Each structure stands twice: as structure tokens, then as C-alpha cells.
Amino acid sequence: MNAYSPIGPVVGIVGAGQLARMTQPPAIALGVELRVLAGAPDESAARVIVDTVVGDYRSLDDLRAFAQGCHAITFDHEHVPGELIRALVDDGHAVHPGPGALLHAQDKAVMRERLTAIGAPCPAWARVSDPGEVAAFAAEHGRPVVLKAITGGYDGRGVWVCDSEEAAAEAFAAGSPLLAEAFVPFERELAVLVARSPHGQGVSYPVVETVQRDGICVEVLAPAPGLDPEEAAEAQRVALRIAEELGVTGLLAVEMFQTGQGLVVNELAMRPHNSGHWTIEGSRTSQFEQHLRAVLDLPLGSPAMTAPAVVMANLLGGDDPDLFKRYEHVMAHDPGVKVHFYGKQVRPGRKIGHVTAVGDDLDEVRARARHAAVYLMTGEYT
């Protein structure tokens, strides 16, 4: 542990990825001290947060040592075993979200069971243990069938769209317990980010459209263009109800499908989320500040947008690791575009940063964000 005396409340973040890193600027403004539990001293957040503890999130001893002196503990990822989180709560630590809520982001079968029980819109689904059970599910609900790893999947990993028993057998060969979902013929993908504090205050950000490529979000459009106001309000109501019913404290991202028959809940995440990075420049209160407010049970901030249109484009690593050499063109071409790098080594397909543009016209803002992102990644013009 670093030897220094905190001035403000200490929020401990288990995990030291880019989410923890981007929480540092609003923490400074709020007078909040951050402590991160990093797996290694060169991880993204560990590079910028002075109070970094190197340890293993799967070790109760490491977690207990890390938690000493923290006013609240939260997470950069959902991989901490539930029994360890419960041990911290039993020790008297304030953990947000708590183990009962976080389980729904860790276990997709538990999530589906609970969402179905509360009447949230879900696809047909079932636990499956072999290709024969997948075939029986397909006979009732049609093909293709979407198979998902019950635990551990993210960014398109652990998801298989199967149109045959052979494809299903390949999914089972990965060795993870699976559930089957009916394929949803969606029109587009939406996301709703909400925050809820321990005493029950809740706020919702505007509904956004997320654009996916190969299972990875490449672009976020805020607000979702052309979305009927009544459907947008319904999406926000669904997300806030899920947060309340599951007892979420902190941020909750609800990924949804928009279909011709209405909204369908796809995934949940209980932390700041890629679909909310646009809020750093595009909202009165960024998702990172909002999460800090929520876990410390402070009054929540305004989620209102700072401009009529905001677009965030992810930066994915390619073959050239030197993105900084292309900074000059992006800054000179459009001084209003904001670039965020995550302090991560460049690898092909890895999220290493994002760019955000704001303005009055969505098409113009989207073109600006795309130009900056493509040039930073490839050195080519769009």
C-alpha cells in the first residue's frame, strides 16, 4: 500500500483497466481519492492512479487488504467471485454493486431467470447441456439458435449463432456451460445507461444506438436517431425498473434490441460501459462521475446532453502501434474532436481508445468522429 494520507473519501476499484483510468479525472474534481487493485503495475489505471495495489482479485486475502480504509468498493469488471464479494460485505465494507445484484451480470442464466420473473422483455431461452437439447430448442423456436456462455463472455466472445447441430457441437467444444436463446431479428441495437444510489435515487441517460462489427461496438450515436419518444421512454423505464428490482447500486448498462414488435433486453453490465463513453464530453455529468456519486450515495448529477448530437467512435488496434504520430492531423483537421487513449499496448482488434464529436447535426458529427477514428487507426482518409 502506498504510504500517504487521503484527503477525501476513498473509493476502491477492483480492476485497473480503462474504466478505472477514466474515473480518475472526475474523482479529482469531486475530491475523491481512488485506489485500484491491479494485476500488474503497468495496467491502464495503474499508470495514472498513485494509490495502486498489485494483487489478485481472486484472492480474499488480497481483497481484504485492499479494502482497508476504503469508504466504498466498486469494480472495473464483473469477474470477482461472488463468495469473495459476500465476504467483504460480511466484513462490513460498502460494496457497490453488491454480490446479489452483480450475480445477474456474471451469470446469464440467473439474469434471464430474474428478468423473466419480473416481466422484462426477453427472448425465449433455455439452459442446454448438449447439441440434442439445442436441436429440441430449435424445433420449437426456429433457427438459427444463439448459444451463449453462461459465465465469462464479453465483447462478442462466448456467443455462437448456430444454424446446425454441427455448429452447436463446436460451441459445446469450448467447454463452457451454455444457454440457448431464440434469434432476435432486430432492426438495430440500443443501450440505456442508468444510475441508482443506495438510498434509491435513479436517473437515466438518453437512449443511444450502438453500432456493432464482429461483436465489438465500433460507434455510439446519442441520442438514438429517429427513435420514437414513447419507445425511448419505455426503454428508460425498463432499465430503471431492472436496476430497482435487482438492487443495483452504481451504474447499470442495459443493452437492447429494437424490433418490429418492441424492445428486447439482450445484456446487462453493472459498471461504467463502453456505450456511455460519449458522456465525458456529451453529458452534464459523465458516467464516471455519476458512478462515483452513486457508490458514495451522493445526490446524482444531471444526465442532460451538452449538445443535440454526440457520436463516439472506438479506436481498435491495428498493425501500426504508433498512433501518436497521427495526432497532429486529427487535431489540426478538427480541433473540436476529443481523443482518449487508454494507456494500453496496441494489438490488432483491441480497444485502445475512443474519439468523441459533438454538434447540432448528427450526420455531420458522425462524419467528424469517423474521420478522426479511421485516420488514427489507419492513416487513411474517410
C-alpha positions, -999 to 999 in steps of 0.1 A, spaced: 0 0 0 13 35 -8 21 55 23 1 87 22 -29 103 39 -61 106 19 -78 140 19 -112 129 7 -133 97 7 -115 67 -8 -132 46 -35 -115 13 -42 -119 0 -77 -112 -37 -82 -95 -39 -116 -72 -14 -133 -85 -12 -169 -96 18 -189 -128 23 -169 -109 28 -137 -85 51 -156 -113 73 -169 -127 76 -134 -97 95 -122 -104 129 -137 -139 132 -122 -126 118 -89 -101 147 -88 -128 172 -94 -150 157 -67 -122 155 -41 -124 117 -41 -93 95 -38 -92 64 -59 -74 32 -50 -71 4 -76 -64 -33 -73 -42 -41 -103 -30 -74 -116 3 -57 -127 18 -23 -122 17 -14 -159 -21 -18 -163 -41 11 -177 -53 27 -145 -22 18 -125 -2 41 -148 -22 72 -136 -35 64 -101 -10 68 -73 -27 45 -48 -23 13 -68 -22 -21 -50 -9 -50 -70 -28 -82 -61 -52 -109 -73 -89 -102 -74 -94 -140 -69 -76 -139 -35 -97 -130 -4 -66 -120 15 -56 -96 -13 -92 -81 -14 -94 -77 23 -60 -59 25 -71 -37 -4 -104 -28 12 -89 -15 44 -96 23 46 -120 24 16 -153 42 20 -168 23 -9 -156 -5 -31 -167 -10 -68 -155 -28 -99 -138 -23 -132 -150 -57 -144 -175 -84 -133 -151 -113 -127 -147 -112 -89 -161 -144 -75 -194 -138 -57 -183 -155 -25 -154 -131 -21 -176 -101 -26 -200 -115 1 -171 -119 24 -162 -82 20 -198 -73 28 -198 -95 58 -166 -78 69 -186 -45 70 -174 -29 37 -198 -10 15 -196 -28 -19 -215 -14 -49 -230 -32 -67 -234 -59 -41 -230 -96 -47 -267 -102 -51 -270 -76 -79 -237 -83 -96 -245 -120 -100 -270 -110 -127 -241 -96 -148 -219 -125 -141 -243 -154 -148 -265 -151 -179 -289 -179 -168 -295 -162 -135 -300 -129 -154 -326 -145 -177 -344 -162 -149 -348 -130 -129 -357 -108 -159 -383 -133 -170 -397 -133 -134 -401 -95 -133 -417 -94 -168 -388 -76 -186 -389 -82 -224 -366 -112 -231 -361 -137 -260 -372 -173 -255 -343 -191 -238 -333 -223 -220 -303 -239 -204 -289 -266 -227 -264 -293 -220 -258 -309 -254 -265 -304 -291 -296 -326 -288 -312 -301 -264 -302 -273 -288 -320 -292 -316 -351 -296 -294 -350 -258 -287 -346 -250 -324 -376 -273 -332 -397 -250 -310 -382 -216 -317 -365 -219 -351 -330 -215 -363 -305 -200 -360 -301 -205 -323 -279 -182 -303 -257 -201 -278 -241 -181 -250 -215 -190 -224 -233 -186 -191 -203 -170 -175 -172 -152 -188 -183 -140 -222 -179 -103 -233 -173 -83 -265 -188 -110 -287 -167 -137 -270 -187 -167 -258 -215 -162 -283 -223 -186 -312 -250 -181 -338 -258 -217 -348 -278 -229 -378 -269 -266 -374 -262 -293 -349 -226 -293 -361 -223 -256 -352 -238 -262 -318 -213 -291 -312 -184 -266 -319 -198 -243 -293 -200 -270 -267 -164 -280 -276 -153 -247 -260 -161 -263 -226 -184 -237 -211 -219 -242 -197 -243 -227 -223 -278 -213 -226 -298 -211 -258 -317 -181 -269 -341 -176 -298 -325 -155 -326 -340 -120 -324 -345 -104 -359 -337 -69 -346 -337 -36 -365 -309 -21 -345 -291 -23 -311 -298 2 -284 -284 8 -249 -297 26 -219 -274 37 -191 -290 43 -157 -276 50 -123 -291 41 -89 -278 52 -54 -281 31 -22 -310 52 -10 -329 46 -42 -324 77 -63 -323 68 -100 -315 87 -133 -314 76 -169 -292 89 -197 -307 93 -232 -311 60 -251 -283 55 -276 -278 34 -307 -247 11 -307 -232 0 -340 -215 -34 -338 -189 -50 -360 -178 -86 -354 -193 -85 -319 -175 -53 -309 -191 -19 -305 -175 5 -330 -197 35 -327 -223 50 -304 -249 76 -315 -265 98 -289 -294 101 -288 -305 71 -309 -316 87 -342 -352 85 -352 -363 67 -320 -399 73 -312 -401 93 -279 -426 69 -264 -403 39 -272 -373 58 -258 -392 65 -226 -402 28 -224 -366 18 -227 -356 40 -199 -385 28 -177 -374 -9 -183 -338 -1 -174 -347 18 -142 -371 -10 -132 -344 -36 -137 -320 -15 -116 -345 -13 -88 -357 -49 -89 -321 -63 -90 -309 -39 -62 -282 -23 -84 -262 5 -68 -239 24 -92 -243 23 -130 -263 -3 -150 -260 -6 -188 -289 -24 -204 -283 -34 -240 -314 -39 -260 -326 -50 -294 -352 -28 -312 -376 -50 -331 -408 -45 -350 -427 -60 -320 -409 -38 -294 -378 -39 -272 -359 -70 -261 -333 -70 -234 -300 -85 -245 -273 -80 -219 -265 -62 -186 -234 -46 -173 -230 -31 -138 -203 -6 -142 -194 23 -165 -198 9 -200 -185 15 -235 -219 27 -246 -215 56 -221 -181 69 -230 -198 97 -250 -209 112 -217 -175 126 -209 -180 154 -234 -216 148 -242 -234 150 -208 -236 174 -179 -225 145 -157 -202 118 -172 -210 82 -164 -177 80 -144 -187 109 -122 -222 95 -119 -208 61 -108 -187 78 -81 -217 98 -69 -238 67 -67 -214 44 -49 -208 72 -23 -246 78 -20 -242 114 -31 -270 132 -50 -269 121 -86 -259 146 -113 -279 157 -144 -277 133 -174 -287 160 -198 -268 163 -231 -244 192 -238 -253 192 -275 -281 179 -297 -259 152 -312 -229 132 -299 -210 104 -316 -183 82 -300 -161 60 -322 -139 33 -307 -103 31 -316 -92 -5 -323 -56 -15 -326 -40 -25 -359 -6 -34 -372 9 1 -366 14 7 -328 24 44 -332 -10 62 -332 5 94 -317 23 103 -349 -12 108 -364 -24 131 -337 -13 162 -354 -36 157 -384 -66 149 -363 -61 180 -340 -54 203 -369 -83 190 -390 -109 192 -363 -99 209 -330 -133 201 -316 -128 163 -317 -117 148 -284 -93 118 -283 -90 95 -254 -62 69 -252 -64 41 -226 -27 36 -219 -28 1 -234 -4 -17 -257 -16 -17 -293 -28 -51 -305 -50 -59 -336 -86 -56 -327 -80 -44 -291 -99 -13 -278 -72 12 -272 -91 44 -271 -120 64 -285 -129 97 -301 -159 119 -295 -175 146 -315 -204 169 -305 -226 192 -325 -260 201 -339 -263 178 -369 -259 140 -364 -247 133 -399 -220 160 -397 -210 149 -362 -208 113 -372 -186 121 -402 -162 140 -380 -159 112 -354 -154 86 -382 -128 107 -399 -107 110 -368 -111 74 -357 -102 60 -392 -73 82 -396 -59 75 -362 -62 37 -368 -51 35 -404 -36 68 -415 -62 69 -443 -89 95 -450 -126 87 -450 
